[in-house]
Amino acid sequence: MIRIFSALLIAIAISITPLTWHYGKLYFEPTQPEQVAPRDDTALRAEIDALRNHVSELQTRIDGLDARLSLGLRSDAKDDVAASEGIAPASDSLKDSFAKVVLIADRRNANNGLTVASPSFLSNLLGLPRENLTDDCEQATNPKLAALLKTEDVGPIQARMLEPALISLRQVFANVQVFEPELYTRIKSAGSLCVRRIRGSASSASAHAYGLALDINIDGVLDSLDDGKTQLGLILLADFFKKEGWIWGAGFRREDSMHFEVSREKLQQWRRLGEI
């Protein structure tokens, strides 16, 4: 009897195996994902750009806080001691230190990730600003370039530059105003557009000649060229400029830390977008 019962169970198992396999596939196989229509690339790029801008703003704020802490310009412990001795605690503001001249740490790596737009690159991209360049600032005669030049307030200063550079510069200073408002009020211009050749060159035009460079300082005090030092405020500003795709002159072989110019990468982006 037991053998018969066992054989019966085996027979039943064999007979229902196909059914088990069929319905098992129906209930346990992963369903095929629904076909989703491809997203609009324009909308997707806009979302990505918005996220990148948000991350950039957060990183700028972090960098500003890091600069404050690393410079040791705020000490709650010192304030406690001063208060116990009847002395007014020191301010945690940097407003009295922005114009202070300090050494530039690791300046040759200041522009890592960005590339200087060489005179030949600029010439190929935009053409020479004018045919006959001299050492003096003159008018741009290149029609395409001249049409893009504008004079506008970009926040704390006025500048004459290419229109996309002005838009970018306005964003730089908007970030500075949010995260370093005291520094923002002390920014001064030392010049922007100057259609001339590079000093010592026979025909190469400088970035200033294309309206792609700006010289700035704190409190109207010009920085000394090629001494490896600069104003503290310019060191803080350099991070804001770099995040917007600008080169800092402190990283040049001949240090020029009051100088900021648009990077090659930023220019290529503008060309792709049809802005230049």
C-alpha positions in Angstrom: 0.0 0.0 0.0 2.8 2.4 0.9 4.5 1.7 -2.4 1.3 2.3 -4.3 0.7 5.6 -2.4 4.3 6.8 -3.1 3.9 5.9 -6.8 0.7 7.8 -6.9 2.3 10.9 -5.4 5.1 10.8 -7.9 2.7 10.5 -10.8 0.7 13.4 -9.6 3.8 15.5 -9.1 5.0 14.7 -12.6 1.6 15.5 -14.1 1.3 18.9 -12.5 4.9 20.0 -13.2 4.0 21.7 -16.5 1.1 23.5 -14.9 3.4 24.6 -12.0 6.0 25.9 -14.4 3.4 27.7 -16.5 1.7 29.5 -13.7 4.9 30.1 -11.8 6.3 32.1 -14.7 3.1 34.2 -14.8 3.2 35.0 -11.1 6.9 35.1 -10.3 8.7 36.3 -13.4 9.6 40.0 -13.2 7.3 42.1 -15.3 8.8 43.9 -18.3 9.2 47.6 -17.5 6.8 49.9 -19.2 8.2 51.7 -22.2 8.7 55.3 -21.2 8.8 57.9 -23.8 12.3 59.6 -24.0 12.5 62.8 -22.0 13.1 66.1 -23.6 16.8 66.7 -23.6 16.4 70.4 -23.1 14.3 70.0 -20.0 16.8 67.4 -18.7 19.7 69.7 -19.3 17.9 72.5 -17.5 17.3 70.3 -14.4 21.0 69.2 -14.4 22.1 72.9 -14.7 19.9 73.9 -11.9 21.3 71.1 -9.7 24.8 72.1 -10.6 24.2 75.7 -9.7 22.7 74.7 -6.4 25.7 72.5 -5.6 28.0 75.3 -6.7 26.3 77.8 -4.4 26.6 75.4 -1.5 30.3 74.8 -2.2 31.0 78.5 -2.4 29.5 79.0 1.0 31.5 76.1 2.4 34.7 77.5 0.9 34.0 80.9 2.4 33.5 79.4 5.8 36.7 77.3 5.4 38.6 80.5 4.6 37.4 82.2 7.7 38.3 79.2 9.9 41.7 78.5 8.3 42.8 82.2 8.7 42.0 82.0 12.4 40.1 85.3 12.3 37.4 84.1 14.7 38.0 82.7 18.2 35.2 82.2 20.7 37.8 81.3 23.3 39.6 84.6 22.9 36.3 86.4 23.1 35.5 84.6 26.4 38.9 85.7 27.9 38.4 89.3 26.7 34.9 89.4 28.2 36.3 88.1 31.6 38.8 90.9 31.6 36.3 93.6 30.8 37.5 94.0 27.2 35.1 94.2 24.3 35.2 90.9 22.4 36.7 90.9 18.9 34.3 91.0 16.0 34.0 87.8 14.0 33.8 89.9 10.8 36.6 90.0 8.2 35.7 93.6 7.3 38.9 95.0 8.9 41.1 92.4 7.1 39.9 92.3 3.5 42.6 94.8 2.4 45.4 93.1 4.3 48.2 91.9 2.1 49.1 88.2 2.7 51.1 85.5 1.0 49.2 83.4 -1.7 49.4 79.7 -0.7 50.0 77.3 -3.6 49.2 80.0 -6.1 50.5 78.0 -9.1 47.6 75.5 -8.6 45.0 78.2 -8.2 43.4 77.5 -11.6 43.4 73.6 -11.5 40.7 72.4 -13.8 40.6 75.5 -16.0 42.7 76.5 -18.9 44.0 79.9 -20.0 42.7 81.0 -23.4 45.8 81.7 -25.3 46.1 84.7 -27.7 46.0 82.3 -30.7 42.9 80.6 -29.4 41.2 83.9 -28.9 42.2 85.1 -32.3 40.9 81.9 -34.0 37.7 82.1 -31.9 36.8 85.8 -32.3 39.3 87.3 -34.7 41.7 90.2 -33.7 39.9 93.1 -32.0 41.5 95.4 -34.5 44.1 95.1 -37.2 46.8 97.4 -35.9 47.4 96.8 -32.2 49.6 99.1 -30.1 50.5 99.4 -26.4 47.7 102.0 -26.0 44.1 101.3 -25.3 42.1 101.9 -28.5 38.7 101.1 -30.1 37.7 97.6 -31.3 37.2 97.6 -35.0 36.2 94.0 -35.4 32.5 94.3 -36.2 31.4 91.0 -34.5 33.3 91.8 -31.4 32.3 95.4 -31.2 28.6 94.4 -31.4 29.0 92.2 -28.3 30.7 94.8 -26.2 28.5 96.4 -23.5 29.0 98.8 -20.6 26.9 97.8 -17.5 26.8 97.8 -13.8 27.5 94.3 -12.6 26.9 94.9 -8.9 29.6 96.8 -7.0 31.3 98.1 -10.1 30.8 99.1 -13.7 32.6 97.2 -16.5 32.8 97.3 -20.3 33.1 93.7 -21.6 31.6 91.1 -23.9 27.9 90.7 -23.0 28.2 87.0 -21.9 31.1 88.0 -19.7 29.0 90.7 -18.1 26.3 88.2 -17.4 28.8 85.8 -15.8 30.4 88.5 -13.8 27.0 89.6 -12.5 26.5 86.1 -11.2 29.9 86.1 -9.5 29.1 89.3 -7.6 25.6 88.1 -6.8 27.1 85.2 -5.0 29.7 87.4 -3.2 26.9 89.7 -2.1 25.0 86.8 -0.5 27.9 85.0 1.2 30.4 87.9 1.8 28.3 91.1 1.9 31.0 93.1 3.7 33.5 92.2 1.1 31.0 93.0 -1.7 30.8 96.7 -0.6 34.6 97.1 -0.8 35.2 95.8 -4.3 36.7 98.4 -6.7 37.5 98.2 -10.4 41.0 98.8 -11.9 39.9 98.4 -15.5 38.3 96.0 -17.9 38.2 96.6 -21.7 41.5 97.8 -23.2 42.1 97.0 -26.9 45.9 96.7 -27.0 48.6 94.1 -27.5 50.2 92.1 -24.7 53.2 94.0 -23.3 56.3 92.9 -25.1 54.4 91.2 -27.9 54.4 92.4 -31.5 50.9 91.4 -32.4 49.2 89.2 -29.8 46.1 90.8 -28.1 45.5 90.5 -24.4 42.3 89.1 -22.8 41.5 92.7 -21.9 41.5 93.5 -25.6 38.6 91.1 -26.1 36.5 92.4 -23.1 37.2 89.1 -21.3 39.3 90.3 -18.4 38.9 92.5 -15.4 41.3 94.0 -12.8 39.8 94.5 -9.4 41.0 95.4 -5.9 39.8 96.1 -2.4 39.3 99.7 -1.2 41.0 101.1 -4.4 44.5 99.9 -3.4 46.2 98.3 -6.4 48.0 95.0 -5.8 51.8 94.9 -6.4 52.7 92.8 -9.5 54.8 89.6 -9.2 55.4 89.6 -5.4 53.6 86.4 -4.5 51.3 88.4 -2.2 47.8 89.8 -2.5 44.9 91.3 -0.6 43.0 88.8 1.6 39.7 89.9 -0.1 41.1 88.9 -3.5 41.9 85.4 -2.2 38.3 85.0 -1.0 37.0 86.4 -4.3 39.1 83.9 -6.3 36.9 81.0 -5.3 33.7 82.8 -6.5 35.4 83.5 -9.8 36.7 80.0 -10.3 33.3 78.4 -9.8 31.9 80.6 -12.6 34.8 79.5 -14.9 37.2 82.4 -14.6 41.0 82.3 -14.4 42.8 84.0 -11.5 46.0 85.9 -12.4 47.7 84.8 -9.2 48.3 81.5 -10.9 50.3 83.1 -13.8 54.0 82.6 -14.0 54.3 86.3 -13.3 51.7 86.7 -10.5 49.0 89.2 -11.2 46.4 88.6 -8.5 44.1 91.5 -9.2 43.5 90.1 -12.7 40.6 87.8 -13.6 39.8 86.5 -17.0 37.3 84.1 -18.7 38.7 80.6 -19.1 39.0 78.6 -22.4 36.4 76.2 -21.1 33.9 79.0 -20.4 34.4 80.4 -23.9 33.9 77.0 -25.5 30.6 76.7 -23.6 29.5 80.1 -24.8 30.4 79.1 -28.4 28.3 75.9 -28.1 25.4 77.9 -26.8 25.7 80.4 -29.6 26.5 83.3 -27.3 29.7 84.3 -29.0 
